[in-house]
Amino acid sequence: MIAIHRKPGWALSEALATPEDVFLNRRAILKAWGLGALVVATSPLSGTAHAEAERKPAGNPALYPAKRNEAYKLDRSLTPEEINSKYNNFYEFGGDKDIWTEAQTLITNPWDIEIDGMVDEPFTIAFADLETKIPLEERLYRHRCVEAWSMTVPWTGFSLAKLVELAKPTASAKYIRFETFNDPSMASGQNGFLYTWPYVEGVTMAEAANDLAFIVTGAYGKPLLNQFGAPIRLALPWKYGFKSVKSIRKITFTDERPVSFWEGLASNEYGFWANVNPEVAHPRWSQAQERVLHTGETVPTLLFNGYGEQVASMYKELESEPLYR
């Protein structure tokens, strides 16, 4: 089959991609709630935990960098890695943006992923095996945080649709529920009382089948750094960033719509759909514009983060849920 690549409306120039230093601030939200000082309750790691944290990361460096898929281009420069890797949301380790230091206690090797629910046969697969079972590719994607900042990232991984094919769901499955790890001894943020762990997210089967839905195993030409959600995360570039769940441990196929982590905490502010929509303000700030992390420039936000050509048809029936289009 001959692949014909046409530049879509969402395409950005690579010169405009967000630097990695910047990618890596939800603290503003917590401050607005008056909870900033409460988000992290820490406990020292035992000597054993420190030793385990020094294990070799799960990702196989020999598989990176993967060949870039030129169908996924940008009209913004890439966010430099030195910015992206030190400006992160990862509430398992606390609410600050410089969470990358705390995230180094994340132990990713070994790492197993459980696949269950409405599938022909539930199974557990080691990340090391999954990483080699499906060919990897690199894609340049926009990333739009609900906090109204944005970046651009070179993710490595494979389409979510390929993982669905591997899982062999039954015809009754309507949603996919993703669950992260839950280990307060390893993740200081999980010692607090504000949140219900583990972090949960979900998509419809139709969303999972969309080619933009991407399982991420690496970034910037190498295996994922801990603060990016190692060793495996999701990337849904047309949705707000909190939908792109990190450090996935369990994938469940179900006929019940999952209640996601932030939706369960504040459903008036964070919904299941969470599609980027500049016309619908967050209850506490506008979504009409966004700050590009690595340039500091303020630019207009695009509907579906600029990916409308690829995804708009999936949401024709959602007029009754305008907040999350």
TITORSE-682541 format. One record per residue (C-alpha): residue number from 1; residue in three letters; x negated, y, z. Coordinates in steps of 0.5 Angstrom, whole numbers. Layout:
N
<atom><i>NUM</i><aa>ALA</aa><x>X</x><y>Y</y><z>Z</z></atom>
...
This chain:
325
<atom><i>1</i><aa>MET</aa><x>0</x><y>0</y><z>0</z></atom>
<atom><i>2</i><aa>ILE</aa><x>-3</x><y>7</y><z>-2</z></atom>
<atom><i>3</i><aa>ALA</aa><x>-2</x><y>12</y><z>4</z></atom>
<atom><i>4</i><aa>ILE</aa><x>0</x><y>19</y><z>1</z></atom>
<atom><i>5</i><aa>HIS</aa><x>-2</x><y>24</y><z>6</z></atom>
<atom><i>6</i><aa>ARG</aa><x>1</x><y>31</y><z>6</z></atom>
<atom><i>7</i><aa>LYS</aa><x>0</x><y>37</y><z>11</z></atom>
<atom><i>8</i><aa>PRO</aa><x>6</x><y>37</y><z>15</z></atom>
<atom><i>9</i><aa>GLY</aa><x>9</x><y>43</y><z>19</z></atom>
<atom><i>10</i><aa>TRP</aa><x>6</x><y>42</y><z>25</z></atom>
<atom><i>11</i><aa>ALA</aa><x>-1</x><y>41</y><z>23</z></atom>
<atom><i>12</i><aa>LEU</aa><x>-7</x><y>45</y><z>26</z></atom>
<atom><i>13</i><aa>SER</aa><x>-14</x><y>47</y><z>24</z></atom>
<atom><i>14</i><aa>GLU</aa><x>-19</x><y>44</y><z>28</z></atom>
<atom><i>15</i><aa>ALA</aa><x>-22</x><y>50</y><z>29</z></atom>
<atom><i>16</i><aa>LEU</aa><x>-16</x><y>52</y><z>33</z></atom>
<atom><i>17</i><aa>ALA</aa><x>-16</x><y>46</y><z>38</z></atom>
<atom><i>18</i><aa>THR</aa><x>-16</x><y>47</y><z>45</z></atom>
<atom><i>19</i><aa>PRO</aa><x>-23</x><y>46</y><z>49</z></atom>
<atom><i>20</i><aa>GLU</aa><x>-23</x><y>40</y><z>54</z></atom>
<atom><i>21</i><aa>ASP</aa><x>-26</x><y>45</y><z>60</z></atom>
<atom><i>22</i><aa>VAL</aa><x>-19</x><y>48</y><z>59</z></atom>
<atom><i>23</i><aa>PHE</aa><x>-15</x><y>42</y><z>58</z></atom>
<atom><i>24</i><aa>LEU</aa><x>-16</x><y>39</y><z>65</z></atom>
<atom><i>25</i><aa>ASN</aa><x>-5</x><y>48</y><z>74</z></atom>
<atom><i>26</i><aa>ARG</aa><x>1</x><y>45</y><z>77</z></atom>
<atom><i>27</i><aa>ARG</aa><x>-1</x><y>49</y><z>83</z></atom>
<atom><i>28</i><aa>ALA</aa><x>3</x><y>55</y><z>81</z></atom>
<atom><i>29</i><aa>ILE</aa><x>9</x><y>50</y><z>82</z></atom>
<atom><i>30</i><aa>LEU</aa><x>8</x><y>48</y><z>89</z></atom>
<atom><i>31</i><aa>LYS</aa><x>6</x><y>55</y><z>91</z></atom>
<atom><i>32</i><aa>ALA</aa><x>13</x><y>57</y><z>89</z></atom>
<atom><i>33</i><aa>TRP</aa><x>16</x><y>52</y><z>93</z></atom>
<atom><i>34</i><aa>GLY</aa><x>12</x><y>54</y><z>99</z></atom>
<atom><i>35</i><aa>LEU</aa><x>8</x><y>47</y><z>99</z></atom>
<atom><i>36</i><aa>GLY</aa><x>1</x><y>48</y><z>96</z></atom>
<atom><i>37</i><aa>ALA</aa><x>-2</x><y>47</y><z>103</z></atom>
<atom><i>38</i><aa>LEU</aa><x>2</x><y>40</y><z>104</z></atom>
<atom><i>39</i><aa>VAL</aa><x>1</x><y>37</y><z>98</z></atom>
<atom><i>40</i><aa>VAL</aa><x>-6</x><y>33</y><z>99</z></atom>
<atom><i>41</i><aa>ALA</aa><x>-7</x><y>29</y><z>106</z></atom>
<atom><i>42</i><aa>THR</aa><x>-13</x><y>25</y><z>105</z></atom>
<atom><i>43</i><aa>SER</aa><x>-17</x><y>19</y><z>109</z></atom>
<atom><i>44</i><aa>PRO</aa><x>-24</x><y>18</y><z>108</z></atom>
<atom><i>45</i><aa>LEU</aa><x>-26</x><y>12</y><z>103</z></atom>
<atom><i>46</i><aa>SER</aa><x>-29</x><y>6</y><z>107</z></atom>
<atom><i>47</i><aa>GLY</aa><x>-36</x><y>4</y><z>105</z></atom>
<atom><i>48</i><aa>THR</aa><x>-33</x><y>-2</y><z>101</z></atom>
<atom><i>49</i><aa>ALA</aa><x>-28</x><y>3</y><z>97</z></atom>
<atom><i>50</i><aa>HIS</aa><x>-34</x><y>7</y><z>95</z></atom>
<atom><i>51</i><aa>ALA</aa><x>-38</x><y>1</y><z>93</z></atom>
<atom><i>52</i><aa>GLU</aa><x>-32</x><y>-1</y><z>88</z></atom>
<atom><i>53</i><aa>ALA</aa><x>-31</x><y>6</y><z>86</z></atom>
<atom><i>54</i><aa>GLU</aa><x>-38</x><y>5</y><z>83</z></atom>
<atom><i>55</i><aa>ARG</aa><x>-36</x><y>0</y><z>78</z></atom>
<atom><i>56</i><aa>LYS</aa><x>-37</x><y>0</y><z>71</z></atom>
<atom><i>57</i><aa>PRO</aa><x>-31</x><y>4</y><z>68</z></atom>
<atom><i>58</i><aa>ALA</aa><x>-26</x><y>-1</y><z>64</z></atom>
<atom><i>59</i><aa>GLY</aa><x>-27</x><y>2</y><z>57</z></atom>
<atom><i>60</i><aa>ASN</aa><x>-32</x><y>-1</y><z>52</z></atom>
<atom><i>61</i><aa>PRO</aa><x>-36</x><y>4</y><z>50</z></atom>
<atom><i>62</i><aa>ALA</aa><x>-38</x><y>0</y><z>44</z></atom>
<atom><i>63</i><aa>LEU</aa><x>-31</x><y>1</y><z>41</z></atom>
<atom><i>64</i><aa>TYR</aa><x>-32</x><y>9</y><z>41</z></atom>
<atom><i>65</i><aa>PRO</aa><x>-32</x><y>13</y><z>37</z></atom>
<atom><i>66</i><aa>ALA</aa><x>-26</x><y>10</y><z>33</z></atom>
<atom><i>67</i><aa>LYS</aa><x>-25</x><y>13</y><z>26</z></atom>
<atom><i>68</i><aa>ARG</aa><x>-21</x><y>19</y><z>25</z></atom>
<atom><i>69</i><aa>ASN</aa><x>-14</x><y>18</y><z>22</z></atom>
<atom><i>70</i><aa>GLU</aa><x>-14</x><y>24</y><z>18</z></atom>
<atom><i>71</i><aa>ALA</aa><x>-6</x><y>24</y><z>17</z></atom>
<atom><i>72</i><aa>TYR</aa><x>-6</x><y>28</y><z>24</z></atom>
<atom><i>73</i><aa>LYS</aa><x>-10</x><y>34</y><z>24</z></atom>
<atom><i>74</i><aa>LEU</aa><x>-9</x><y>41</y><z>27</z></atom>
<atom><i>75</i><aa>ASP</aa><x>-9</x><y>48</y><z>25</z></atom>
<atom><i>76</i><aa>ARG</aa><x>-12</x><y>50</y><z>32</z></atom>
<atom><i>77</i><aa>SER</aa><x>-19</x><y>49</y><z>34</z></atom>
<atom><i>78</i><aa>LEU</aa><x>-20</x><y>43</y><z>39</z></atom>
<atom><i>79</i><aa>THR</aa><x>-21</x><y>45</y><z>46</z></atom>
<atom><i>80</i><aa>PRO</aa><x>-28</x><y>43</y><z>48</z></atom>
<atom><i>81</i><aa>GLU</aa><x>-29</x><y>37</y><z>53</z></atom>
<atom><i>82</i><aa>GLU</aa><x>-33</x><y>41</y><z>58</z></atom>
<atom><i>83</i><aa>ILE</aa><x>-26</x><y>45</y><z>59</z></atom>
<atom><i>84</i><aa>ASN</aa><x>-21</x><y>40</y><z>58</z></atom>
<atom><i>85</i><aa>SER</aa><x>-25</x><y>35</y><z>63</z></atom>
<atom><i>86</i><aa>LYS</aa><x>-24</x><y>40</y><z>69</z></atom>
<atom><i>87</i><aa>TYR</aa><x>-17</x><y>43</y><z>68</z></atom>
<atom><i>88</i><aa>ASN</aa><x>-12</x><y>37</y><z>70</z></atom>
<atom><i>89</i><aa>ASN</aa><x>-6</x><y>35</y><z>73</z></atom>
<atom><i>90</i><aa>PHE</aa><x>-6</x><y>28</y><z>77</z></atom>
<atom><i>91</i><aa>TYR</aa><x>-2</x><y>29</y><z>83</z></atom>
<atom><i>92</i><aa>GLU</aa><x>-4</x><y>22</y><z>85</z></atom>
<atom><i>93</i><aa>PHE</aa><x>-11</x><y>26</y><z>87</z></atom>
<atom><i>94</i><aa>GLY</aa><x>-8</x><y>32</y><z>89</z></atom>
<atom><i>95</i><aa>GLY</aa><x>-5</x><y>39</y><z>86</z></atom>
<atom><i>96</i><aa>ASP</aa><x>-11</x><y>43</y><z>84</z></atom>
<atom><i>97</i><aa>LYS</aa><x>-13</x><y>44</y><z>77</z></atom>
<atom><i>98</i><aa>ASP</aa><x>-20</x><y>42</y><z>79</z></atom>
<atom><i>99</i><aa>ILE</aa><x>-18</x><y>35</y><z>81</z></atom>
<atom><i>100</i><aa>TRP</aa><x>-23</x><y>31</y><z>77</z></atom>
<atom><i>101</i><aa>THR</aa><x>-28</x><y>31</y><z>83</z></atom>
<atom><i>102</i><aa>GLU</aa><x>-23</x><y>27</y><z>87</z></atom>
<atom><i>103</i><aa>ALA</aa><x>-21</x><y>23</y><z>81</z></atom>
<atom><i>104</i><aa>GLN</aa><x>-27</x><y>20</y><z>81</z></atom>
<atom><i>105</i><aa>THR</aa><x>-25</x><y>15</y><z>86</z></atom>
<atom><i>106</i><aa>LEU</aa><x>-20</x><y>12</y><z>81</z></atom>
<atom><i>107</i><aa>ILE</aa><x>-23</x><y>4</y><z>80</z></atom>
<atom><i>108</i><aa>THR</aa><x>-21</x><y>2</y><z>73</z></atom>
<atom><i>109</i><aa>ASN</aa><x>-25</x><y>-4</y><z>73</z></atom>
<atom><i>110</i><aa>PRO</aa><x>-22</x><y>-9</y><z>73</z></atom>
<atom><i>111</i><aa>TRP</aa><x>-15</x><y>-7</y><z>70</z></atom>
<atom><i>112</i><aa>ASP</aa><x>-9</x><y>-11</y><z>69</z></atom>
<atom><i>113</i><aa>ILE</aa><x>-2</x><y>-9</y><z>65</z></atom>
<atom><i>114</i><aa>GLU</aa><x>4</x><y>-12</y><z>67</z></atom>
<atom><i>115</i><aa>ILE</aa><x>9</x><y>-13</y><z>61</z></atom>
<atom><i>116</i><aa>ASP</aa><x>16</x><y>-15</y><z>64</z></atom>
<atom><i>117</i><aa>GLY</aa><x>24</x><y>-14</y><z>63</z></atom>
<atom><i>118</i><aa>MET</aa><x>27</x><y>-15</y><z>57</z></atom>
<atom><i>119</i><aa>VAL</aa><x>22</x><y>-19</y><z>53</z></atom>
<atom><i>120</i><aa>ASP</aa><x>21</x><y>-26</y><z>50</z></atom>
<atom><i>121</i><aa>GLU</aa><x>16</x><y>-28</y><z>55</z></atom>
<atom><i>122</i><aa>PRO</aa><x>13</x><y>-23</y><z>61</z></atom>
<atom><i>123</i><aa>PHE</aa><x>6</x><y>-23</y><z>61</z></atom>
<atom><i>124</i><aa>THR</aa><x>0</x><y>-19</y><z>64</z></atom>
<atom><i>125</i><aa>ILE</aa><x>-6</x><y>-17</y><z>60</z></atom>
<atom><i>126</i><aa>ALA</aa><x>-13</x><y>-15</y><z>62</z></atom>
<atom><i>127</i><aa>PHE</aa><x>-14</x><y>-8</y><z>59</z></atom>
<atom><i>128</i><aa>ALA</aa><x>-21</x><y>-10</y><z>56</z></atom>
<atom><i>129</i><aa>ASP</aa><x>-17</x><y>-15</y><z>52</z></atom>
<atom><i>130</i><aa>LEU</aa><x>-11</x><y>-10</y><z>50</z></atom>
<atom><i>131</i><aa>GLU</aa><x>-17</x><y>-5</y><z>48</z></atom>
<atom><i>132</i><aa>THR</aa><x>-20</x><y>-10</y><z>43</z></atom>
<atom><i>133</i><aa>LYS</aa><x>-13</x><y>-13</y><z>41</z></atom>
<atom><i>134</i><aa>ILE</aa><x>-10</x><y>-7</y><z>37</z></atom>
<atom><i>135</i><aa>PRO</aa><x>-15</x><y>-3</y><z>32</z></atom>
<atom><i>136</i><aa>LEU</aa><x>-17</x><y>4</y><z>35</z></atom>
<atom><i>137</i><aa>GLU</aa><x>-16</x><y>10</y><z>31</z></atom>
<atom><i>138</i><aa>GLU</aa><x>-17</x><y>18</y><z>33</z></atom>
<atom><i>139</i><aa>ARG</aa><x>-12</x><y>23</y><z>32</z></atom>
<atom><i>140</i><aa>LEU</aa><x>-12</x><y>30</y><z>34</z></atom>
<atom><i>141</i><aa>TYR</aa><x>-6</x><y>32</y><z>38</z></atom>
<atom><i>142</i><aa>ARG</aa><x>-3</x><y>39</y><z>41</z></atom>
<atom><i>143</i><aa>HIS</aa><x>-1</x><y>38</y><z>48</z></atom>
<atom><i>144</i><aa>ARG</aa><x>4</x><y>43</y><z>51</z></atom>
<atom><i>145</i><aa>CYS</aa><x>4</x><y>43</y><z>59</z></atom>
<atom><i>146</i><aa>VAL</aa><x>11</x><y>45</y><z>62</z></atom>
<atom><i>147</i><aa>GLU</aa><x>7</x><y>50</y><z>66</z></atom>
<atom><i>148</i><aa>ALA</aa><x>7</x><y>54</y><z>59</z></atom>
<atom><i>149</i><aa>TRP</aa><x>-1</x><y>53</y><z>58</z></atom>
<atom><i>150</i><aa>SER</aa><x>-3</x><y>49</y><z>52</z></atom>
<atom><i>151</i><aa>MET</aa><x>-9</x><y>45</y><z>49</z></atom>
<atom><i>152</i><aa>THR</aa><x>-11</x><y>41</y><z>43</z></atom>
<atom><i>153</i><aa>VAL</aa><x>-14</x><y>34</y><z>44</z></atom>
<atom><i>154</i><aa>PRO</aa><x>-18</x><y>28</y><z>40</z></atom>
<atom><i>155</i><aa>TRP</aa><x>-14</x><y>22</y><z>43</z></atom>
<atom><i>156</i><aa>THR</aa><x>-17</x><y>15</y><z>41</z></atom>
<atom><i>157</i><aa>GLY</aa><x>-12</x><y>9</y><z>42</z></atom>
<atom><i>158</i><aa>PHE</aa><x>-6</x><y>6</y><z>38</z></atom>
<atom><i>159</i><aa>SER</aa><x>1</x><y>7</y><z>36</z></atom>
<atom><i>160</i><aa>LEU</aa><x>6</x><y>5</y><z>42</z></atom>
<atom><i>161</i><aa>ALA</aa><x>10</x><y>2</y><z>37</z></atom>
<atom><i>162</i><aa>LYS</aa><x>4</x><y>-3</y><z>36</z></atom>
<atom><i>163</i><aa>LEU</aa><x>4</x><y>-5</y><z>44</z></atom>
<atom><i>164</i><aa>VAL</aa><x>12</x><y>-6</y><z>43</z></atom>
<atom><i>165</i><aa>GLU</aa><x>11</x><y>-11</y><z>37</z></atom>
<atom><i>166</i><aa>LEU</aa><x>6</x><y>-14</y><z>42</z></atom>
<atom><i>167</i><aa>ALA</aa><x>11</x><y>-14</y><z>48</z></atom>
<atom><i>168</i><aa>LYS</aa><x>17</x><y>-17</y><z>43</z></atom>
<atom><i>169</i><aa>PRO</aa><x>23</x><y>-14</y><z>47</z></atom>
<atom><i>170</i><aa>THR</aa><x>29</x><y>-17</y><z>46</z></atom>
<atom><i>171</i><aa>ALA</aa><x>35</x><y>-13</y><z>42</z></atom>
<atom><i>172</i><aa>SER</aa><x>38</x><y>-11</y><z>49</z></atom>
<atom><i>173</i><aa>ALA</aa><x>32</x><y>-7</y><z>51</z></atom>
<atom><i>174</i><aa>LYS</aa><x>34</x><y>1</y><z>50</z></atom>
<atom><i>175</i><aa>TYR</aa><x>29</x><y>4</y><z>54</z></atom>
<atom><i>176</i><aa>ILE</aa><x>21</x><y>3</y><z>56</z></atom>
<atom><i>177</i><aa>ARG</aa><x>19</x><y>5</y><z>63</z></atom>
<atom><i>178</i><aa>PHE</aa><x>12</x><y>6</y><z>65</z></atom>
<atom><i>179</i><aa>GLU</aa><x>9</x><y>6</y><z>72</z></atom>
<atom><i>180</i><aa>THR</aa><x>2</x><y>8</y><z>74</z></atom>
<atom><i>181</i><aa>PHE</aa><x>-2</x><y>5</y><z>80</z></atom>
<atom><i>182</i><aa>ASN</aa><x>0</x><y>6</y><z>87</z></atom>
<atom><i>183</i><aa>ASP</aa><x>-6</x><y>5</y><z>92</z></atom>
<atom><i>184</i><aa>PRO</aa><x>-7</x><y>11</y><z>97</z></atom>
<atom><i>185</i><aa>SER</aa><x>-13</x><y>8</y><z>99</z></atom>
<atom><i>186</i><aa>MET</aa><x>-16</x><y>10</y><z>93</z></atom>
<atom><i>187</i><aa>ALA</aa><x>-12</x><y>16</y><z>91</z></atom>
<atom><i>188</i><aa>SER</aa><x>-12</x><y>21</y><z>96</z></atom>
<atom><i>189</i><aa>GLY</aa><x>-5</x><y>25</y><z>94</z></atom>
<atom><i>190</i><aa>GLN</aa><x>-1</x><y>18</y><z>95</z></atom>
<atom><i>191</i><aa>ASN</aa><x>-2</x><y>19</y><z>102</z></atom>
<atom><i>192</i><aa>GLY</aa><x>2</x><y>25</y><z>102</z></atom>
<atom><i>193</i><aa>PHE</aa><x>10</x><y>25</y><z>104</z></atom>
<atom><i>194</i><aa>LEU</aa><x>12</x><y>30</y><z>98</z></atom>
<atom><i>195</i><aa>TYR</aa><x>13</x><y>25</y><z>93</z></atom>
<atom><i>196</i><aa>THR</aa><x>15</x><y>18</y><z>91</z></atom>
<atom><i>197</i><aa>TRP</aa><x>10</x><y>14</y><z>88</z></atom>
<atom><i>198</i><aa>PRO</aa><x>8</x><y>11</y><z>84</z></atom>
<atom><i>199</i><aa>TYR</aa><x>9</x><y>16</y><z>78</z></atom>
<atom><i>200</i><aa>VAL</aa><x>15</x><y>13</y><z>73</z></atom>
<atom><i>201</i><aa>GLU</aa><x>16</x><y>16</y><z>66</z></atom>
<atom><i>202</i><aa>GLY</aa><x>21</x><y>13</y><z>61</z></atom>
<atom><i>203</i><aa>VAL</aa><x>22</x><y>13</y><z>53</z></atom>
<atom><i>204</i><aa>THR</aa><x>28</x><y>11</y><z>49</z></atom>
<atom><i>205</i><aa>MET</aa><x>26</x><y>5</y><z>44</z></atom>
<atom><i>206</i><aa>ALA</aa><x>27</x><y>10</y><z>38</z></atom>
<atom><i>207</i><aa>GLU</aa><x>22</x><y>15</y><z>41</z></atom>
<atom><i>208</i><aa>ALA</aa><x>17</x><y>9</y><z>42</z></atom>
<atom><i>209</i><aa>ALA</aa><x>18</x><y>7</y><z>35</z></atom>
<atom><i>210</i><aa>ASN</aa><x>16</x><y>14</y><z>33</z></atom>
<atom><i>211</i><aa>ASP</aa><x>9</x><y>14</y><z>30</z></atom>
<atom><i>212</i><aa>LEU</aa><x>7</x><y>20</y><z>34</z></atom>
<atom><i>213</i><aa>ALA</aa><x>8</x><y>16</y><z>40</z></atom>
<atom><i>214</i><aa>PHE</aa><x>1</x><y>14</y><z>42</z></atom>
<atom><i>215</i><aa>ILE</aa><x>-2</x><y>9</y><z>47</z></atom>
<atom><i>216</i><aa>VAL</aa><x>-9</x><y>13</y><z>49</z></atom>
<atom><i>217</i><aa>THR</aa><x>-15</x><y>9</y><z>51</z></atom>
<atom><i>218</i><aa>GLY</aa><x>-20</x><y>15</y><z>50</z></atom>
<atom><i>219</i><aa>ALA</aa><x>-22</x><y>22</y><z>48</z></atom>
<atom><i>220</i><aa>TYR</aa><x>-27</x><y>26</y><z>45</z></atom>
<atom><i>221</i><aa>GLY</aa><x>-30</x><y>20</y><z>42</z></atom>
<atom><i>222</i><aa>LYS</aa><x>-31</x><y>15</y><z>48</z></atom>
<atom><i>223</i><aa>PRO</aa><x>-27</x><y>12</y><z>53</z></atom>
<atom><i>224</i><aa>LEU</aa><x>-22</x><y>16</y><z>58</z></atom>
<atom><i>225</i><aa>LEU</aa><x>-25</x><y>20</y><z>64</z></atom>
<atom><i>226</i><aa>ASN</aa><x>-22</x><y>18</y><z>70</z></atom>
<atom><i>227</i><aa>GLN</aa><x>-18</x><y>25</y><z>70</z></atom>
<atom><i>228</i><aa>PHE</aa><x>-15</x><y>24</y><z>63</z></atom>
<atom><i>229</i><aa>GLY</aa><x>-11</x><y>18</y><z>66</z></atom>
<atom><i>230</i><aa>ALA</aa><x>-16</x><y>12</y><z>65</z></atom>
<atom><i>231</i><aa>PRO</aa><x>-16</x><y>7</y><z>63</z></atom>
<atom><i>232</i><aa>ILE</aa><x>-10</x><y>8</y><z>59</z></atom>
<atom><i>233</i><aa>ARG</aa><x>-4</x><y>13</y><z>58</z></atom>
<atom><i>234</i><aa>LEU</aa><x>1</x><y>15</y><z>54</z></atom>
<atom><i>235</i><aa>ALA</aa><x>1</x><y>21</y><z>49</z></atom>
<atom><i>236</i><aa>LEU</aa><x>8</x><y>24</y><z>47</z></atom>
<atom><i>237</i><aa>PRO</aa><x>6</x><y>31</y><z>43</z></atom>
<atom><i>238</i><aa>TRP</aa><x>13</x><y>33</y><z>42</z></atom>
<atom><i>239</i><aa>LYS</aa><x>15</x><y>33</y><z>49</z></atom>
<atom><i>240</i><aa>TYR</aa><x>12</x><y>37</y><z>56</z></atom>
<atom><i>241</i><aa>GLY</aa><x>6</x><y>34</y><z>58</z></atom>
<atom><i>242</i><aa>PHE</aa><x>9</x><y>31</y><z>65</z></atom>
<atom><i>243</i><aa>LYS</aa><x>12</x><y>25</y><z>60</z></atom>
<atom><i>244</i><aa>SER</aa><x>5</x><y>23</y><z>58</z></atom>
<atom><i>245</i><aa>VAL</aa><x>4</x><y>18</y><z>64</z></atom>
<atom><i>246</i><aa>LYS</aa><x>-3</x><y>17</y><z>66</z></atom>
<atom><i>247</i><aa>SER</aa><x>-6</x><y>10</y><z>69</z></atom>
<atom><i>248</i><aa>ILE</aa><x>-1</x><y>6</y><z>67</z></atom>
<atom><i>249</i><aa>ARG</aa><x>0</x><y>-1</y><z>71</z></atom>
<atom><i>250</i><aa>LYS</aa><x>7</x><y>-4</y><z>69</z></atom>
<atom><i>251</i><aa>ILE</aa><x>11</x><y>-3</y><z>62</z></atom>
<atom><i>252</i><aa>THR</aa><x>18</x><y>-5</y><z>63</z></atom>
<atom><i>253</i><aa>PHE</aa><x>23</x><y>-6</y><z>58</z></atom>
<atom><i>254</i><aa>THR</aa><x>30</x><y>-5</y><z>60</z></atom>
<atom><i>255</i><aa>ASP</aa><x>37</x><y>-3</y><z>58</z></atom>
<atom><i>256</i><aa>GLU</aa><x>38</x><y>3</y><z>64</z></atom>
<atom><i>257</i><aa>ARG</aa><x>35</x><y>9</y><z>63</z></atom>
<atom><i>258</i><aa>PRO</aa><x>29</x><y>10</y><z>68</z></atom>
<atom><i>259</i><aa>VAL</aa><x>29</x><y>16</y><z>73</z></atom>
<atom><i>260</i><aa>SER</aa><x>22</x><y>19</y><z>72</z></atom>
<atom><i>261</i><aa>PHE</aa><x>18</x><y>22</y><z>77</z></atom>
<atom><i>262</i><aa>TRP</aa><x>19</x><y>29</y><z>76</z></atom>
<atom><i>263</i><aa>GLU</aa><x>26</x><y>28</y><z>75</z></atom>
<atom><i>264</i><aa>GLY</aa><x>27</x><y>25</y><z>81</z></atom>
<atom><i>265</i><aa>LEU</aa><x>24</x><y>30</y><z>85</z></atom>
<atom><i>266</i><aa>ALA</aa><x>28</x><y>36</y><z>82</z></atom>
<atom><i>267</i><aa>SER</aa><x>32</x><y>34</y><z>76</z></atom>
<atom><i>268</i><aa>ASN</aa><x>35</x><y>42</y><z>75</z></atom>
<atom><i>269</i><aa>GLU</aa><x>28</x><y>43</y><z>73</z></atom>
<atom><i>270</i><aa>TYR</aa><x>25</x><y>37</y><z>70</z></atom>
<atom><i>271</i><aa>GLY</aa><x>29</x><y>32</y><z>65</z></atom>
<atom><i>272</i><aa>PHE</aa><x>29</x><y>25</y><z>62</z></atom>
<atom><i>273</i><aa>TRP</aa><x>28</x><y>28</y><z>55</z></atom>
<atom><i>274</i><aa>ALA</aa><x>23</x><y>34</y><z>56</z></atom>
<atom><i>275</i><aa>ASN</aa><x>22</x><y>36</y><z>49</z></atom>
<atom><i>276</i><aa>VAL</aa><x>19</x><y>42</y><z>48</z></atom>
<atom><i>277</i><aa>ASN</aa><x>24</x><y>48</y><z>47</z></atom>
<atom><i>278</i><aa>PRO</aa><x>22</x><y>55</y><z>47</z></atom>
<atom><i>279</i><aa>GLU</aa><x>29</x><y>57</y><z>47</z></atom>
<atom><i>280</i><aa>VAL</aa><x>31</x><y>54</y><z>54</z></atom>
<atom><i>281</i><aa>ALA</aa><x>27</x><y>57</y><z>60</z></atom>
<atom><i>282</i><aa>HIS</aa><x>25</x><y>53</y><z>66</z></atom>
<atom><i>283</i><aa>PRO</aa><x>29</x><y>56</y><z>72</z></atom>
<atom><i>284</i><aa>ARG</aa><x>23</x><y>59</y><z>74</z></atom>
<atom><i>285</i><aa>TRP</aa><x>19</x><y>62</y><z>68</z></atom>
<atom><i>286</i><aa>SER</aa><x>20</x><y>63</y><z>60</z></atom>
<atom><i>287</i><aa>GLN</aa><x>18</x><y>57</y><z>55</z></atom>
<atom><i>288</i><aa>ALA</aa><x>18</x><y>62</y><z>49</z></atom>
<atom><i>289</i><aa>GLN</aa><x>10</x><y>63</y><z>49</z></atom>
<atom><i>290</i><aa>GLU</aa><x>4</x><y>59</y><z>52</z></atom>
<atom><i>291</i><aa>ARG</aa><x>-3</x><y>60</y><z>54</z></atom>
<atom><i>292</i><aa>VAL</aa><x>-8</x><y>57</y><z>50</z></atom>
<atom><i>293</i><aa>LEU</aa><x>-13</x><y>54</y><z>55</z></atom>
<atom><i>294</i><aa>HIS</aa><x>-20</x><y>55</y><z>51</z></atom>
<atom><i>295</i><aa>THR</aa><x>-18</x><y>62</y><z>48</z></atom>
<atom><i>296</i><aa>GLY</aa><x>-14</x><y>65</y><z>53</z></atom>
<atom><i>297</i><aa>GLU</aa><x>-9</x><y>67</y><z>47</z></atom>
<atom><i>298</i><aa>THR</aa><x>-2</x><y>68</y><z>48</z></atom>
<atom><i>299</i><aa>VAL</aa><x>2</x><y>65</y><z>42</z></atom>
<atom><i>300</i><aa>PRO</aa><x>9</x><y>63</y><z>41</z></atom>
<atom><i>301</i><aa>THR</aa><x>11</x><y>56</y><z>43</z></atom>
<atom><i>302</i><aa>LEU</aa><x>14</x><y>52</y><z>37</z></atom>
<atom><i>303</i><aa>LEU</aa><x>20</x><y>47</y><z>38</z></atom>
<atom><i>304</i><aa>PHE</aa><x>18</x><y>40</y><z>39</z></atom>
<atom><i>305</i><aa>ASN</aa><x>11</x><y>43</y><z>40</z></atom>
<atom><i>306</i><aa>GLY</aa><x>11</x><y>44</y><z>32</z></atom>
<atom><i>307</i><aa>TYR</aa><x>13</x><y>36</y><z>31</z></atom>
<atom><i>308</i><aa>GLY</aa><x>20</x><y>38</y><z>29</z></atom>
<atom><i>309</i><aa>GLU</aa><x>19</x><y>34</y><z>22</z></atom>
<atom><i>310</i><aa>GLN</aa><x>17</x><y>28</y><z>25</z></atom>
<atom><i>311</i><aa>VAL</aa><x>22</x><y>28</y><z>31</z></atom>
<atom><i>312</i><aa>ALA</aa><x>28</x><y>32</y><z>31</z></atom>
<atom><i>313</i><aa>SER</aa><x>33</x><y>27</y><z>27</z></atom>
<atom><i>314</i><aa>MET</aa><x>32</x><y>23</y><z>34</z></atom>
<atom><i>315</i><aa>TYR</aa><x>36</x><y>28</y><z>38</z></atom>
<atom><i>316</i><aa>LYS</aa><x>42</x><y>30</y><z>34</z></atom>
<atom><i>317</i><aa>GLU</aa><x>47</x><y>27</y><z>39</z></atom>
<atom><i>318</i><aa>LEU</aa><x>44</x><y>31</y><z>45</z></atom>
<atom><i>319</i><aa>GLU</aa><x>48</x><y>38</y><z>44</z></atom>
<atom><i>320</i><aa>SER</aa><x>51</x><y>36</y><z>51</z></atom>
<atom><i>321</i><aa>GLU</aa><x>44</x><y>36</y><z>54</z></atom>
<atom><i>322</i><aa>PRO</aa><x>41</x><y>43</y><z>52</z></atom>
<atom><i>323</i><aa>LEU</aa><x>36</x><y>44</y><z>57</z></atom>
<atom><i>324</i><aa>TYR</aa><x>32</x><y>38</y><z>55</z></atom>
<atom><i>325</i><aa>ARG</aa><x>34</x><y>38</y><z>47</z></atom>
